[in-house]
Amino acid sequence: MARAIKTRSAKRRAFPRDLKKHATSGWTIRRASGLQIVESQALSKLGWLVHGFSMRPGGESVIEGKRALNLGFTDWDTRERVAANRAKFAAALSASEMHPITLRQFHSDVIYVADAPTAEGSTVEAPRADALATRTEGLLLGVQTADCVPILLADTRRRVVAAIHAGWRGTLARIAVKTLGRMRMEFGTRSRDVVAALGPSIGRCCYEVGSDVARSFAAQFPNAAEWFEGPFDQLAYGEDPLWLPWLTMMPPGHVPPPPRVQLDLRACNRWQLIDAGVPEKQIDVSDLCTACRTDLLFSYRREGAKTGRMMAVIGIRTTK
């Protein structure tokens, strides 16, 4: 039976009671510096690294009259507020002295290996990629999400870490597996030594997709049907419904919309990691849904362009 989510706070302030039903075992929500941070208990046991998944409350940004920890440079927010939010998040992680590295994400399978911090004052743009990996101490790797799956990996033997942004396109392209492969090629990582944490993201309950996505997953994964709810076979293998709506007997404007299915991105990424050799017991998967819990998380699907961005970070502490 799954254990209820644990919370720990210096102030002992309670979180919403109904949060328990949205959380799986193996996760902690910690309060620090006025922020709430989701942590994987498996990663928290590794004293040589720092990690965390940000949540919405707190921060300097304002959405509908409420303060929010927006960590992405969105059109509606100022760079000064986002910078202040990022500094506050780093302080809550006790990682203010670490050098942050983020990406210009574009739903790809591109992986960037970071081996040194950018020189202070450098105007070099962030790399275009959707995954980061490093073995260098003092670097804080971060990916931004507002529905997509944030994945953190840690090689417990060789002390290598990675942060991954996996939307449906990245998931389809197996970005998590390719990141493992890059870690193996660059640093000698073995899948059996990896601990993985899949943070809050949109759940199957809210992630509705069409026939193009269903067909794409069916073409790549023989067990794709396991991750979908709804008329998957019809959308994945049949003809597009109502492809000639004018041949129906229904009057204009009364043709029903084509059927849709709901996709579980977390389950697909979890399966890929297991298939690549990561032990099932070493994978933590949060079941907090971004679209269900917009009081705690950001959801582009639910809120549109006005929403903010969360960040999942991981890094290797500097040895003193």
Secondary structure, 3 states (H helix, E strand, C coil): CCCCCEEEECCCCCCCHHHHHHCCCCEEEEEECCEEEEEEHHHHCCCCEEEEEECCEEEEEEECCEEECCCCCCCCCCHHHHHHHHHHHHHHCCCCCCEEECCECCCCCCEEECCCCCCCCCCCCCCECCEEEECCCCEEEEEEECCCEEEEEEECCCCEEEEEEECHHHHHCCHHHHHHHHHHHHHCCCHHHEEEEECCECCCCCCEECHHHHHHHHHHCCCHHHHEECCHHHHHHCCCCCCCHHHCCCCCCCCCCCCCEEECHHHHHHHHHHHCCCCHHHEEECCCECCCCCCCCCCHHHHHHHCCCEEEEEEECCCC
